[in-house]
Amino acid sequence: MFNNFPLWPPQASTQAASLDALFVFLLVITGITTIAIFIFLIVFAVRYRHGNKDYEPYLEGSNSVEFTWTIVPFGIFLVIFVWGAAIYFRERTPPRGAMEIYVVGKQWMWKTQHPEGQREINELHVPVNRDVKLIMTSQDVIHSFFLPAFRVKQDVLPGRYTTLWFHAIKPGTFHLFCAEYCGTQHSGMIGQIVVMTPSDYDKWLSGGGSEGSLSATGEKLFQELGCATCHRSDTQGRGPNLMGVYGKPQLLDDGRTVIADENYIRESILNPGAKVVAGFRPIMPTFQGVVSEEQLLSLVAYIKSLQTAQQGQPVSNRPPAPATVKTNERR
């Protein structure tokens, strides 16, 4: 409807149509309400002005009028709330099996990395008609990843991961902005999203100068940092077994249970004593300042890629028998 309207970006994702419909509904409701208020103001000002024969210093109340202006706005607000909540929860719940891409915001650029290992700056190539989940963090200050044509926006915070997902419906090149003031060159923190057909996207992936997949880079770093000496795939290590740990509940030594998501893995690398797994001691050193944001992402990707040795066989993070418990200390 607004494809030729210069201030209305094209609808390039599955989320765009529903969000635009809600926005148009809000514009119509507020427009009608504003016009009605001004009409009533003018009519009442003229009709009930002082000295007019219709002027009455006192008017009796009307229950029907009061019920009307209470129930009708309440119904409208309820529709807006339910409609907006449905859109919000849908946008905040990435579909299962979505392709994951990692994003790091930095003054003043966007750095993206694909699971296959391709890296980009201020540009992101994605396939059309596929769910894409972005796992994002900031290297310095708060940024905001904004795709107007996709109608999605998410703050990118230092020290934690936030997620954003979209499903592009048409090939093309679309604007990428930072929507949070982040410094003197904030206006220059722009980029583009290139949506490609699946065949063109596969060609682009194969033609890049990748140094290996993100998880493979993380595995190499995992070995170089000596993580494998404690986080072994058996029960003899001084740290928890990481095989199949991602997405699973973890019992902590203080009795709490947390889900091992991206933020938990990140915190465990940078601040190991924050959430200690039950049965292990907090002996793991911090890697704060040792690994970069990109290296953190590769470590997280590697741990996410770890699966159980045999499908259906649970992996235990419990320490071995009591005779050797004293050697089981924390990751």
ABEGO torsion letter per residue (X at the ends): XAAABAABBBBABAAAAAAAAAAAAAAAAAAAAAAAAAAAAAAAAAAABBGBAABBABBBBBAAAAAAAAAAAAAAAAAAAAAAAAAAAAAABBBBGBBBBBBBBBOBBBBBBBAAGBBBBGBBBBBBGBBBBBBBBBABBBBBBBBAAAGBBBBBBBGBBBBBBBBBABBEBBBBBBABBAEAAAAABBBBBBBBBAAAAAAAAAABBBAEBAAAAAAAAAAAAGAAAABBABAABABBBABGABGBBBBBAAGBBBBBBAAAAAAAAABAAABBBBGBBBABBBABGABBAAAAAAAAAAAAABBBABBGBBBBABBBBAAAAAABBBX
